[in-house]
Amino acid sequence: MPQLHILKITEIFSSIQGEGLRQGEASIFIRLSGCNLKCGFCDTKYAWEGGKEMSTTNVVEKVKKLRKQLPTEWVCLTGGEPLLQDVKPLVRTLKEENFKVQVETNATIYRPLSVDWYTVSPKPENYFYQPVYRKRAKEVKVVVTKGLEFGVVQILRQEFPDKIPILLQPQSNMKWSMNLGIKLLRQALQADLKNIRLSIQLHKIYGLR
C-alpha cells in the first residue's frame, strides 16, 4: 500500500486574490504552515507554527469542494513559506485536476515544480533569493517597510528582467507605507527604471479572507 504524503496545513479557503498582478481573480488558497524568516511585519504570523496534518489526497478533495462553491481554475500555495515542505506531489495532483497553480514565496528556497505562476517576495534585511527565480518569477513583490531604501529597488530592477514587474506593496496598507511607496516610485521614474509599480492589499480594503 503506497505511503500517504502528509503536509502541515494552516488553512484552505476560497476568496479573491488580493495582491499582485492576479488581483481581483477568484482563487482557492492553501496556506501551508511554517516559515524560515518570520519577519516582524508579517500579517500571517499564525502560520509560522503548528498546522493540521493532511494528506495530499485530502487537501485536493477539499480544494475540489471549494471549487464548486466558487468556480475558479486557480490555486495559490502560500504561507508562511510554502516551499519549506515538499509540495511536488500536491502540485502534480492539482495539475492532474486541471488547476493552475500559483506559489507565493520568499524565494530563499527553490523546488523544481511545474507551476504556472511564481510570486517572488524577497524579504529584508538582505533580500536574498535563489537566482533561478530571475527567469521563473511572474512578479516581484516588495513590502514597503520602514527600512526599505531606493537602492534595494535599483538592485532588484538590475537583477530581474524588465518584463517582470516589481510591485511596491505598502505594509498592511498603512498610510506611512503608502507615502513611502509613492516616494520610491517617483525615484524609480526619475531614474528611468522600467516596470516599477505600486500595489495594495485589496482583501484588506474589502474585508476578504
Buried (B, 14 or more C-beta within 10 A) or exposed (E): EEEEBBBBBBBBBBBBBBBBBBBEBBBBBBBBBBBBBEBEBBEEEBBBEEBEEBBBEBBBEBBEEBBEEEEBBBBBBBBBBBBBBEBBBBBEBBBEEEBBBBBBBBBBBBBEBEBBBBBBBBBBEEBEBBEEBBEBBBBBBBBBBEEBEBEBBBEBBEBBEEEBBBBBBBBEBEEEBBEBBBEBBEBBEEEEBEBBBBBBBBBEEEEEE
